[in-house]
Amino acid sequence: MDFVQPKQIMSPYSGRMVTPRIVERDHGDEIHVEALWYCPSSGEFLQKGLVEIRRKEQSEPQPEE
């Protein structure tokens, strides 16, 4: 999947501007942040792409008392 900038794009179906929906998906030890564009008028899928990939924070185990 290509890296993208989460910018508004014009829908080829309605001609309206489309704001992306940002979704975070868990992929093992990484979090993939994706942008998804859907036409607001027709609901048709337009495109998606990666915004960023982050490593998960490793929390230290708390000692038991």
Backbone as a printed PyTorch tensor [residue, N CA C, xyz], in Angstrom:
tensor([[[  0.8530,  -1.1710,   0.0000],
         [  0.0000,   0.0000,   0.0000],
         [  0.9000,   1.2340,   0.0000]],

        [[  0.5290,   2.2310,  -0.7530],
         [  1.3180,   3.4530,  -0.8730],
         [  1.0850,   4.3890,   0.3030]],

        [[  2.0990,   5.2190,   0.5950],
         [  1.9420,   6.2660,   1.6000],
         [  1.2320,   7.4470,   0.9530]],

        [[  0.3110,   8.0620,   1.7150],
         [ -0.4890,   9.1750,   1.2010],
         [ -0.5370,  10.3010,   2.2320]],

        [[ -0.9110,  11.4810,   1.7740],
         [ -1.2210,  12.6080,   2.6410],
         [ -2.7300,  12.6160,   2.8430]],

        [[ -3.2190,  12.7100,   4.0780],
         [ -4.6710,  12.6840,   4.3000],
         [ -5.3270,  14.0290,   3.9460]],

        [[ -5.4230,  14.3100,   2.6620],
         [ -5.9980,  15.5590,   2.1570],
         [ -7.3720,  15.2920,   1.5680]],

        [[ -8.1440,  16.3530,   1.4290],
         [ -9.4250,  16.2340,   0.7490],
         [ -9.1840,  16.0310,  -0.7400]],

        [[-10.0200,  15.1900,  -1.3540],
         [ -9.9620,  14.9800,  -2.8000],
         [-11.3720,  15.1510,  -3.3580]],

        [[-11.4730,  15.3400,  -4.6590],
         [-12.7760,  15.4810,  -5.2940],
         [-13.2890,  14.1150,  -5.7400]],

        [[-14.5400,  13.8390,  -5.4410],
         [-15.1530,  12.5790,  -5.8440],
         [-15.4690,  12.6100,  -7.3320]],

        [[-15.0680,  11.5750,  -8.0730],
         [-15.4350,  11.5180,  -9.4900],
         [-16.9200,  11.1800,  -9.6950]],

        [[-17.5860,  10.6960,  -8.6470],
         [-18.9990,  10.3280,  -8.7470],
         [-19.9250,  11.5320,  -8.5820]],

        [[-19.6050,  12.4060,  -7.5890],
         [-20.5130,  13.5090,  -7.2880],
         [-19.9000,  14.8860,  -7.5130]],

        [[-18.5760,  14.9640,  -7.6090],
         [-17.9090,  16.2520,  -7.7470],
         [-17.7260,  16.9720,  -6.4170]],

        [[-18.1570,  16.3500,  -5.3210],
         [-18.0090,  16.9460,  -3.9920],
         [-16.6390,  16.6110,  -3.4210]],

        [[-16.1720,  17.4700,  -2.4940],
         [-14.9110,  17.2080,  -1.8230],
         [-15.1180,  16.1160,  -0.7640]],

        [[-14.1200,  15.2470,  -0.6390],
         [-14.1970,  14.1050,   0.2700],
         [-13.0610,  14.2060,   1.2760]],

        [[-13.3980,  14.1590,   2.5570],
         [-12.4130,  14.1340,   3.6340],
         [-12.1470,  12.6780,   4.0000]],

        [[-10.8780,  12.2900,   4.1690],
         [-10.5970,  10.8790,   4.4700],
         [-10.9840,  10.4990,   5.8900]],

        [[-11.3200,   9.2390,   6.0540],
         [-11.5460,   8.6690,   7.3820],
         [-10.2170,   8.0490,   7.8040]],

        [[ -9.7350,   8.3600,   9.0140],
         [ -8.4660,   7.8370,   9.5190],
         [ -8.7570,   6.6190,  10.3920]],

        [[ -8.0840,   5.5070,  10.0880],
         [ -8.2870,   4.2420,  10.7940],
         [ -6.9360,   3.7200,  11.2550]],

        [[ -6.8770,   3.2400,  12.5060],
         [ -5.6600,   2.6140,  13.0220],
         [ -5.8870,   1.1090,  13.0870]],

        [[ -4.9700,   0.3500,  12.4850],
         [ -5.0820,  -1.1100,  12.4690],
         [ -3.8740,  -1.7210,  13.1800]],

        [[ -4.1410,  -2.7700,  13.9570],
         [ -3.1130,  -3.4730,  14.7180],
         [ -2.4770,  -4.5390,  13.8320]],

        [[ -1.1630,  -4.4430,  13.6390],
         [ -0.4160,  -5.4310,  12.8510],
         [  0.7550,  -5.9350,  13.6880]],

        [[  0.4670,  -6.8100,  14.6370],
         [  1.5260,  -7.3770,  15.4710],
         [  2.1490,  -6.3410,  16.3760]],

        [[  3.4270,  -6.0230,  16.1440],
         [  4.1090,  -5.0360,  16.9860],
         [  4.0820,  -3.6350,  16.3700]],

        [[  3.2460,  -3.4270,  15.3520],
         [  3.1220,  -2.1280,  14.6980],
         [  1.6590,  -1.6920,  14.6230]],

        [[  1.4640,  -0.3850,  14.5680],
         [  0.1450,   0.2010,  14.3290],
         [  0.2130,   0.8750,  12.9630]],

        [[ -0.6630,   0.4800,  12.0340],
         [ -0.7260,   1.0890,  10.7120],
         [ -1.8760,   2.0920,  10.7180]],

        [[ -1.5520,   3.3470,  10.4190],
         [ -2.5680,   4.3920,  10.3310],
         [ -2.8970,   4.5650,   8.8560]],

        [[ -4.1770,   4.3420,   8.4990],
         [ -4.6140,   4.3960,   7.1070],
         [ -5.6240,   5.5170,   6.9010]],

        [[ -5.6370,   6.0730,   5.7030],
         [ -6.6580,   7.0380,   5.2970],
         [ -7.5330,   6.3430,   4.2520]],

        [[ -8.8550,   6.4350,   4.4370],
         [ -9.8140,   5.8200,   3.5140],
         [-10.7650,   6.8980,   3.0150]],

        [[-10.9430,   6.9650,   1.6990],
         [-11.8400,   7.9460,   1.0930],
         [-13.0600,   7.2400,   0.5240]],

        [[-14.2560,   7.6930,   0.9260],
         [-15.5310,   7.2080,   0.3910],
         [-16.3320,   8.4150,  -0.0620]],

        [[-17.0120,   8.2970,  -1.1870],
         [-17.8630,   9.3680,  -1.6970],
         [-19.0280,   9.5800,  -0.7240]],

        [[-19.2550,  10.8190,  -0.2410],
         [-20.3390,  11.0470,   0.7120],
         [-21.7280,  10.9020,   0.0870]],

        [[-21.8560,  11.1070,  -1.2080],
         [-23.1660,  11.0200,  -1.8640],
         [-23.5450,   9.5850,  -2.2190]],

        [[-22.6190,   8.8730,  -2.8450],
         [-22.9340,   7.5270,  -3.3280],
         [-22.4530,   6.4220,  -2.3920]],

        [[-21.5000,   6.7330,  -1.5010],
         [-20.9380,   5.7140,  -0.6260],
         [-19.8930,   4.8520,  -1.3000]],

        [[-19.5500,   5.1660,  -2.5530],
         [-18.5600,   4.3820,  -3.3030],
         [-17.1600,   4.5940,  -2.7100]],

        [[-16.3920,   3.4890,  -2.6520],
         [-15.0010,   3.5480,  -2.2200],
         [-14.1800,   4.2630,  -3.2840]],

        [[-13.3030,   5.1990,  -2.8620],
         [-12.4530,   5.9150,  -3.8130],
         [-11.0090,   5.4410,  -3.7610]],

        [[-10.3860,   5.5150,  -2.5890],
         [ -9.0020,   5.0670,  -2.4600],
         [ -8.6320,   4.9260,  -0.9990]],

        [[ -7.4650,   4.2930,  -0.7490],
         [ -6.9250,   4.2150,   0.5990],
         [ -5.4090,   4.2170,   0.5140]],

        [[ -4.7680,   4.5340,   1.6280],
         [ -3.3160,   4.5370,   1.6700],
         [ -2.8260,   4.6620,   3.0980]],

        [[ -1.5540,   4.3710,   3.2970],
         [ -0.9290,   4.4690,   4.6160],
         [ -0.5530,   5.9160,   4.9060]],

        [[ -0.8420,   6.3570,   6.1210],
         [ -0.4260,   7.6770,   6.5760],
         [  0.8730,   7.5330,   7.3710]],

        [[  0.9170,   6.5360,   8.2580],
         [  2.1380,   6.2820,   9.0270],
         [  2.1250,   4.8700,   9.5830]],

        [[  3.3110,   4.4010,   9.9640],
         [  3.4760,   3.1200,  10.6560],
         [  4.2280,   3.4230,  11.9410]],

        [[  3.6230,   3.0420,  13.0820],
         [  4.2660,   3.2790,  14.3760],
         [  4.5080,   1.9480,  15.0690]],

        [[  5.5680,   1.9100,  15.8420],
         [  5.8240,   0.7460,  16.6710],
         [  5.0030,   0.8820,  17.9360]],

        [[  4.5190,  -0.2590,  18.4480],
         [  3.7500,  -0.2410,  19.6880],
         [  4.6710,   0.0750,  20.8540]],

        [[  4.1130,   0.7780,  21.8200],
         [  4.8470,   1.0560,  23.0560],
         [  4.8810,  -0.2200,  23.8890]],

        [[  6.0590,  -0.6020,  24.3140],
         [  6.1950,  -1.7840,  25.1600],
         [  6.1270,  -1.3300,  26.6140]],

        [[  5.0830,  -1.7110,  27.3050],
         [  4.9600,  -1.3410,  28.7190],
         [  5.7420,  -2.3420,  29.5620]],

        [[  6.4100,  -1.8150,  30.5750],
         [  7.1950,  -2.6840,  31.4520],
         [  6.2460,  -3.3950,  32.4140]],

        [[  6.4950,  -4.6780,  32.6650],
         [  5.6260,  -5.3910,  33.6270],
         [  5.7760,  -4.8110,  35.0300]],

        [[  4.6410,  -4.6570,  35.6960],
         [  4.6500,  -4.1180,  37.0620],
         [  5.0430,  -5.2210,  38.0270]],

        [[  5.9740,  -4.9150,  38.9650],
         [  6.3420,  -5.9490,  39.9520],
         [  5.1670,  -6.2280,  40.8890]],

        [[  4.9890,  -7.5100,  41.2100],
         [  3.9180,  -7.8790,  42.1270],
         [  4.3920,  -7.7240,  43.5460]],

        [[  3.4970,  -7.2750,  44.4310],
         [  3.8670,  -7.0710,  45.8440],
         [  3.4480,  -8.2360,  46.6740]]])
